Amino acid sequence: MEKANTNLNITFRDMRAEDAPALYQIECEAFAKPWSISSLTALACAPNALARVALSDGEIVGYYSLYRSFEEGDINNIAVRKDMRGRGIGSLLIKDMLEECKKQGVDRLFLEVRASNSPAISLYEKFSFRQFSVRKKYYDGEEDALLYAVLL
Ligand SMILES: CC(C)(COP(=O)(O)OP(=O)(O)OC[C@H]1O[C@@H](n2cnc3c(N)ncnc32)[C@H](O)[C@@H]1OP(=O)(O)O)[C@@H](O)C(=O)NCCC(=O)NCCS
């Protein structure tokens, strides 16, 4: 168990199928195209996924997921409940992700992020993710996707 940089008590566990409705609420406030409840249920059960939730007082306040392929991981999503952002939970999620990946033999991680998403870009760069490429107008033919990676 790790403490956030406030007096929050944050714990982590693997995602479960029954978490999907709570995750869907967070997806809806975080992303223009949220994953559906059935996709989130499938994610929790996928054998090639690493998917974890952060809990505060028994409630889900954030989560992340990635798909593994041998030593590589592709991050799908990371999000913190809107009313809980800016309190260190995103950083704790990334720390948990890096620790779990190392334990499971994943040695590099990839992700794509909207060029306008400065909170996420700052978070990734804080944990040594580095931009290595860009997909021009990737989102709806309008916004660039920045491709980031980190070696563990
Ligand atoms: C990105 C996100 C997960 C960060 O979660 P969080 O709990 O607010 O993050 P933290 O409080 O741990 O902050 C960690 C770092 O993120 C960055 N950050 C967080 N909020 C920020 C903001 N509003 N503006 C700029 N940088 C910000 C900072 O680098 C911060 O480090 P610092 O506190 O040392 O300055 C959260 O904003 C979120 O859920 N966004 C919507 C979903 C999303 O965009 N996910 C990424 C998809 S690629």
The ligand as an SDF file (V2000), in Angstrom:
LIG
                    3D

 48 50  0  0  0  0  0  0  0  0999 V2000
   -3.7200   12.3390  -16.6850 C   0  0  0  0  0  0  0  0  0  0  0  0
   -4.3510   11.9940  -15.3260 C   0  0  0  0  0  0  0  0  0  0  0  0
   -4.4510   10.4770  -15.2130 C   0  0  0  0  0  0  0  0  0  0  0  0
   -3.4370   12.5360  -14.2060 C   0  0  0  0  0  0  0  0  0  0  0  0
   -3.9590   12.0860  -12.9670 O   0  0  0  0  0  0  0  0  0  0  0  0
   -3.7630   12.9420  -11.6080 P   0  0  0  0  0  0  0  0  0  0  0  0
   -4.2030   12.1060  -10.4730 O   0  0  0  0  0  0  0  0  0  0  0  0
   -4.4250   14.2610  -11.7680 O   0  0  0  0  0  0  0  0  0  0  0  0
   -2.1820   13.1170  -11.6210 O   0  0  0  0  0  0  0  0  0  0  0  0
   -1.2430   13.5370  -10.3800 P   0  0  0  0  0  0  0  0  0  0  0  0
   -2.0030   14.3790   -9.4170 O   0  0  0  0  0  0  0  0  0  0  0  0
   -0.5570   12.3440   -9.8820 O   0  0  0  0  0  0  0  0  0  0  0  0
   -0.1950   14.4650  -11.1340 O   0  0  0  0  0  0  0  0  0  0  0  0
    0.9270   13.8380  -11.7190 C   0  0  0  0  0  0  0  0  0  0  0  0
    1.5470   14.7260  -12.7580 C   0  0  0  0  0  0  0  0  0  0  0  0
    0.6500   14.8840  -13.8510 O   0  0  0  0  0  0  0  0  0  0  0  0
    0.8160   16.1890  -14.3900 C   0  0  0  0  0  0  0  0  0  0  0  0
   -0.4530   16.8900  -14.2430 N   0  0  0  0  0  0  0  0  0  0  0  0
   -1.5390   16.5140  -13.5270 C   0  0  0  0  0  0  0  0  0  0  0  0
   -2.5330   17.4110  -13.6950 N   0  0  0  0  0  0  0  0  0  0  0  0
   -2.0450   18.3480  -14.5380 C   0  0  0  0  0  0  0  0  0  0  0  0
   -2.6080   19.5220  -15.1310 C   0  0  0  0  0  0  0  0  0  0  0  0
   -3.8720   19.9030  -14.8790 N   0  0  0  0  0  0  0  0  0  0  0  0
   -1.8290   20.2360  -15.9760 N   0  0  0  0  0  0  0  0  0  0  0  0
   -0.5670   19.8690  -16.2680 C   0  0  0  0  0  0  0  0  0  0  0  0
    0.0210   18.7660  -15.7290 N   0  0  0  0  0  0  0  0  0  0  0  0
   -0.7230   18.0210  -14.8860 C   0  0  0  0  0  0  0  0  0  0  0  0
    1.9350   16.8440  -13.6200 C   0  0  0  0  0  0  0  0  0  0  0  0
    3.1630   16.5210  -14.2510 O   0  0  0  0  0  0  0  0  0  0  0  0
    1.8500   16.1110  -12.2910 C   0  0  0  0  0  0  0  0  0  0  0  0
    3.0790   16.0940  -11.6070 O   0  0  0  0  0  0  0  0  0  0  0  0
    3.3710   17.1730  -10.4260 P   0  0  0  0  0  0  0  0  0  0  0  0
    2.2350   17.0300   -9.4500 O   0  0  0  0  0  0  0  0  0  0  0  0
    4.6750   16.7170   -9.8940 O   0  0  0  0  0  0  0  0  0  0  0  0
    3.3530   18.4890  -11.1140 O   0  0  0  0  0  0  0  0  0  0  0  0
   -5.7530   12.6640  -15.1650 C   0  0  0  0  0  0  0  0  0  0  0  0
   -5.6350   14.0420  -15.5050 O   0  0  0  0  0  0  0  0  0  0  0  0
   -6.8520   12.0530  -16.0130 C   0  0  0  0  0  0  0  0  0  0  0  0
   -7.5140   11.1010  -15.6080 O   0  0  0  0  0  0  0  0  0  0  0  0
   -7.0730   12.6100  -17.2100 N   0  0  0  0  0  0  0  0  0  0  0  0
   -8.1320   12.1080  -18.1050 C   0  0  0  0  0  0  0  0  0  0  0  0
   -7.7500   10.7910  -18.7470 C   0  0  0  0  0  0  0  0  0  0  0  0
   -6.5280   10.9070  -19.6430 C   0  0  0  0  0  0  0  0  0  0  0  0
   -6.3540   11.8820  -20.3620 O   0  0  0  0  0  0  0  0  0  0  0  0
   -5.6630    9.8610  -19.6080 N   0  0  0  0  0  0  0  0  0  0  0  0
   -4.4870    9.7940  -20.4130 C   0  0  0  0  0  0  0  0  0  0  0  0
   -4.8220    9.2410  -21.7650 C   0  0  0  0  0  0  0  0  0  0  0  0
   -3.3890    9.0550  -22.7990 S   0  0  0  0  0  0  0  0  0  0  0  0
  1  2  1  0
  2  3  1  0
  2  4  1  0
  2 36  1  0
  4  5  1  0
  5  6  1  0
  6  7  2  0
  6  8  1  0
  6  9  1  0
  9 10  1  0
 10 11  2  0
 10 12  1  0
 10 13  1  0
 13 14  1  0
 14 15  1  0
 15 16  1  0
 15 30  1  0
 16 17  1  0
 17 18  1  0
 17 28  1  0
 18 19  1  0
 18 27  1  0
 19 20  2  0
 20 21  1  0
 21 22  1  0
 21 27  2  0
 22 23  1  0
 22 24  2  0
 24 25  1  0
 25 26  2  0
 26 27  1  0
 28 29  1  0
 28 30  1  0
 30 31  1  0
 31 32  1  0
 32 33  2  0
 32 34  1  0
 32 35  1  0
 36 37  1  0
 36 38  1  0
 38 39  2  0
 38 40  1  0
 40 41  1  0
 41 42  1  0
 42 43  1  0
 43 44  2  0
 43 45  1  0
 45 46  1  0
 46 47  1  0
 47 48  1  0
M  END
$$$$
